[in-house]
């Protein structure tokens, strides 16, 4: 799928990438972290949201919220932990109510 290109360039751990991003604010560093989990996030979003376009939008929302979450926290949580929290948040706010 053209939307998903999971090609990691960095040998740094998730935690190291988070620390480096927080020190520099460089979005390329955050993009590297995000790219590691994009396939997983898209898969989960697609499973719950059912529509590829809606799932893609949710993936982008996760990235946008990750930027804000990492700026506002002093924690050096792993990227996976931060993304997991955001993925759940996005799915809860995006999923249609069950009947």
C-alpha positions in Angstrom: 0.0 0.0 0.0 1.5 3.4 -1.0 0.3 5.0 2.2 2.5 2.7 4.3 6.3 2.8 3.8 7.9 1.5 7.0 11.6 2.0 6.2 13.4 2.8 9.4 16.7 4.7 9.0 17.7 5.0 12.7 19.4 2.6 15.0 18.3 4.6 18.1 15.8 3.1 20.5 12.3 4.6 20.8 13.3 6.2 24.1 16.4 7.7 22.6 14.4 9.1 19.7 11.9 10.6 22.2 14.7 12.2 24.2 16.4 13.5 21.0 13.1 15.0 19.8 12.4 16.7 23.1 15.9 18.2 23.1 15.8 19.5 19.5 12.2 19.7 18.4 13.2 18.2 15.1 10.1 16.8 13.4 12.3 14.4 11.3 13.2 12.6 14.5 9.6 12.3 15.5 8.8 11.1 12.0 11.3 8.3 12.3 9.7 7.1 15.5 6.2 7.5 14.1 7.2 5.5 10.9 8.1 2.5 13.1 4.5 2.2 14.2 2.5 3.5 11.3 1.6 0.1 9.9 0.4 -1.1 13.3 -1.6 2.0 14.0 -3.2 1.9 10.5 -4.1 -1.8 10.9 -5.8 -1.2 14.3 -7.6 1.9 13.0 -8.8 0.1 9.9 -10.0 -2.9 12.0 -12.2 -0.6 14.1 -13.1 2.1 11.7 -13.6 -0.2 8.6 -13.0 2.5 6.0 -9.4 3.0 4.7 -9.8 6.8 4.3 -11.2 7.2 7.8 -8.3 5.0 9.1 -5.8 7.1 7.3 -7.3 10.3 8.9 -7.1 8.7 12.3 -3.4 7.8 11.7 -2.7 11.4 10.9 -4.6 12.5 14.0 -2.4 10.2 16.1 0.7 11.8 14.7 -0.6 15.3 15.4 -1.6 14.4 19.0 1.8 12.7 19.6 3.5 16.0 18.8 1.4 17.8 21.4 1.7 15.0 24.0 5.5 14.8 23.8 5.7 18.6 24.1 3.6 18.7 27.2 5.1 15.9 29.1 8.3 15.6 31.0 8.2 11.8 30.8 10.7 10.0 28.5 8.1 7.3 27.8 8.9 5.1 24.9 7.4 6.1 21.6 5.4 2.9 21.5 3.8 3.8 24.9 2.9 7.2 23.7 1.5 6.0 20.4 -0.4 3.2 22.1 -2.1 5.8 24.4 -2.9 8.0 21.5 -4.2 5.2 19.3 -6.7 4.2 22.0 -7.7 7.9 22.4 -8.3 8.4 18.7 -10.2 5.1 18.3 -12.5 6.0 21.1 -13.2 9.4 19.7 -13.5 8.2 16.0 -15.3 4.9 16.3 -19.0 4.9 15.5 -21.2 4.0 18.5 -22.1 0.4 18.8 -25.8 -0.5 18.6 
